[in-house]
Amino acid sequence: ELARAKDRAHILEGLKKALSHLDAIIKTIKASKSPTEAKEALNFQISMTIYAAVSAILIFVVIGFVLLGVICLVSVILTILAAVKASNGERYTYPLTIRLIK
């Protein structure tokens, strides 16, 4: 059990590292040409990270493998759709997004 926990410790270390850069990320968003779209994209990525973390936990119940794959695929597809919309000058609102940053 302890060996399993140690094997998964890198997940928490990665989250800690990402959170340590949060101030720089927020500063970049505020300096962005389109802060609304930057906030939307950041909220989407945070949401996908939360969903992936929950799926990783659910791997013990086997369904996590499927959910993790679906989440990764959805994340890539929606990011590409958003990039296409942005390149056309349109605003894109991501579905499935928890809006943590207002």
C-alpha positions in Angstrom: 0.0 0.0 0.0 2.8 2.4 0.9 4.7 1.5 -2.3 1.6 2.4 -4.3 1.3 5.7 -2.6 4.9 6.5 -3.3 4.5 5.6 -6.9 1.7 8.1 -7.2 3.4 10.9 -5.3 4.5 12.5 -8.5 0.9 13.5 -9.3 0.7 15.6 -6.2 4.2 17.0 -6.8 3.1 18.0 -10.3 0.0 19.7 -8.9 2.1 21.5 -6.3 4.5 22.8 -9.0 1.6 23.9 -11.2 0.0 25.8 -8.3 3.3 27.5 -7.5 3.1 29.2 -10.9 -0.5 30.4 -10.5 0.4 34.0 -9.8 2.4 34.2 -13.0 -0.4 32.6 -14.9 -2.9 35.1 -13.6 -0.6 38.0 -14.4 -0.3 36.7 -18.0 -4.1 36.5 -18.3 -4.6 40.0 -17.1 -1.9 41.3 -19.6 -3.5 39.3 -22.4 -5.2 41.0 -25.4 -8.3 39.1 -24.6 -8.5 38.4 -20.9 -12.0 36.8 -21.1 -10.8 34.2 -23.6 -7.7 33.5 -21.6 -9.7 33.0 -18.4 -12.1 30.7 -20.3 -9.1 28.6 -21.6 -7.5 28.5 -18.2 -10.8 27.4 -16.5 -11.2 24.7 -19.1 -7.7 23.3 -18.5 -8.2 23.4 -14.7 -11.5 21.6 -15.2 -9.9 18.9 -17.4 -7.2 18.5 -14.8 -9.8 18.0 -12.0 -11.7 15.5 -14.2 -8.4 13.6 -15.0 -7.5 13.4 -11.3 -10.9 12.0 -10.4 -10.6 9.5 -13.3 -7.1 8.5 -12.0 -8.7 7.7 -8.6 -11.4 5.7 -10.3 -8.9 3.5 -12.0 -9.2 1.3 -8.9 -12.8 0.7 -10.0 -11.7 0.0 -13.6 -14.0 2.7 -15.2 -11.2 5.2 -14.6 -9.2 3.8 -17.6 -12.1 4.6 -19.9 -12.9 8.0 -18.4 -9.3 9.0 -18.5 -9.1 8.2 -22.2 -12.3 10.0 -22.9 -11.2 13.1 -21.0 -7.9 13.3 -22.9 -9.7 13.0 -26.2 -12.3 15.5 -25.3 -9.7 17.9 -24.1 -7.7 17.7 -27.3 -10.7 18.0 -29.6 -12.2 21.0 -27.7 -8.8 22.8 -27.6 -8.5 22.4 -31.4 -12.1 23.7 -31.9 -11.3 26.7 -29.7 -8.1 27.4 -31.6 -10.0 27.3 -34.9 -12.7 29.7 -33.6 -10.1 32.0 -32.2 -8.2 32.1 -35.5 -11.5 33.1 -37.2 -11.9 35.9 -34.7 -14.8 34.2 -32.9 -15.3 33.8 -29.2 -15.5 30.2 -28.0 -17.1 29.0 -24.8 -15.8 25.6 -23.6 -18.5 23.1 -22.5 -17.9 21.1 -19.3 -16.0 23.9 -17.7 -16.0 24.8 -14.0 -15.6 28.6 -14.0 -13.2 29.0 -11.0 -11.5 32.2 -12.3 -14.0 35.0 -12.9 
